[in-house]
Amino acid sequence: MSIAKGENVICKLMPKPEQYVASVEELRDNMMFLNIKEGTTNLRVGMSLVVASETMDYYTEVAAIKDNIAVLRIQGSEKRDYFRVDDTFPVVITKINGNPFERKSKIISEYGLELSDMRTYSVDVPDENISPVLWKMLVDINMKIGLILDRLFLEHEGLMKAPERAVSISGSGIRLLLDEKYELHENVSVKMLLPSSPPIGVTVIGVVVLSEKVMGAQYDTAISFTNIEEGVRDEIIQYTLKRQREVLRTQRGLKP
């Protein structure tokens, strides 16, 4: 384990957006004993809890509660290479048959990445003999055609009609509730429509590190990205940075 006795950690109750500050009291086999400083009022046996240390996320289940001590059964872990943000957007998960390393992560459409550059470029007329008004019209038409092609690509990948899901995502993995149970270490393809402006579709290859039933017929599922190219990871990181800034601005606006 990469966590030590006495270490301070952050606990996140899943799927509820509740967080607790705690310290590690004891580690024994595959069990973790936490002293939760705010108390354990809202915790119940069987609940899923994410324990975040400086370097790792531990996916746990509450096995017992006594006073302020929560006894957790560790079910999986993931290295914290990148910070996480919470959001809601379309996601499609499919199982991979065969060798997962034969599948590559990819950006489904490149056009959205170039849109901001095109808007800047549209101001500059390349030739003084070309009417600025006509040039702007041509650029606007080109942008609209590109957006239509983008939508067609995304529809072909099944993302335009995919259900929106509450997720916790970073450059290293994603966690969400699914209607289907997946086996640990099962290889999957993760298609996501990141809510950038315009939205950007990506496909990432990953491995299931957690799949536990939490409520009704839903499963708390964590997927660690494995076969991911740096360009795709960079897009996810850029999205998470943007999302984090939005959350911080909102929090500042709510302060009295």
Rosetta blueprint (number, residue, H / E / L):
1 M L
2 S L
3 I L
4 A L
5 K L
6 G L
7 E L
8 N E
9 V E
10 I E
11 C E
12 K E
13 L E
14 M E
15 P L
16 K L
17 P L
18 E E
19 Q E
20 Y E
21 V E
22 A E
23 S E
24 V E
25 E E
26 E E
27 L E
28 R E
29 D L
30 N L
31 M E
32 M E
33 F E
34 L E
35 N E
36 I E
37 K L
38 E L
39 G L
40 T L
41 T L
42 N L
43 L L
44 R L
45 V L
46 G L
47 M L
48 S E
49 L E
50 V E
51 V E
52 A E
53 S L
54 E L
55 T L
56 M E
57 D E
58 Y E
59 Y E
60 T E
61 E E
62 V E
63 A E
64 A E
65 I E
66 K E
67 D L
68 N L
69 I E
70 A E
71 V E
72 L E
73 R E
74 I E
75 Q E
76 G E
77 S E
78 E E
79 K E
80 R L
81 D L
82 Y L
83 F L
84 R L
85 V E
86 D E
87 D E
88 T E
89 F E
90 P E
91 V E
92 V E
93 I E
94 T E
95 K E
96 I L
97 N L
98 G L
99 N L
100 P H
101 F H
102 E H
103 R L
104 K L
105 S L
106 K E
107 I E
108 I L
109 S L
110 E L
111 Y H
112 G H
113 L H
114 E H
115 L H
116 S H
117 D H
118 M H
119 R H
120 T H
121 Y H
122 S L
123 V L
124 D L
125 V L
126 P L
127 D L
128 E L
129 N L
130 I L
131 S L
132 P H
133 V H
134 L H
135 W H
136 K H
137 M H
138 L H
139 V H
140 D H
141 I H
142 N H
143 M H
144 K H
145 I H
146 G H
147 L H
148 I H
149 L H
150 D H
151 R H
152 L H
153 F H
154 L H
155 E H
156 H H
157 E L
158 G L
159 L L
160 M L
161 K L
162 A L
163 P L
164 E E
165 R E
166 A E
167 V E
168 S E
169 I E
170 S L
171 G L
172 S L
173 G E
174 I E
175 R E
176 L E
177 L E
178 L E
179 D L
180 E L
181 K L
182 Y L
183 E L
184 L L
185 H L
186 E L
187 N E
188 V E
189 S E
190 V E
191 K E
192 M E
193 L E
194 L E
195 P L
196 S L
197 S L
198 P L
199 P L
200 I E
201 G E
202 V E
203 T E
204 V E
205 I E
206 G E
207 V E
208 V E
209 V E
210 L E
211 S E
212 E E
213 K E
214 V E
215 M E
216 G L
217 A L
218 Q E
219 Y E
220 D E
221 T E
222 A E
223 I E
224 S E
225 F E
226 T L
227 N L
228 I L
229 E L
230 E H
231 G H
232 V H
233 R H
234 D H
235 E H
236 I H
237 I H
238 Q H
239 Y H
240 T H
241 L H
242 K H
243 R H
244 Q H
245 R H
246 E H
247 V H
248 L H
249 R H
250 T H
251 Q H
252 R H
253 G H
254 L H
255 K L
256 P L
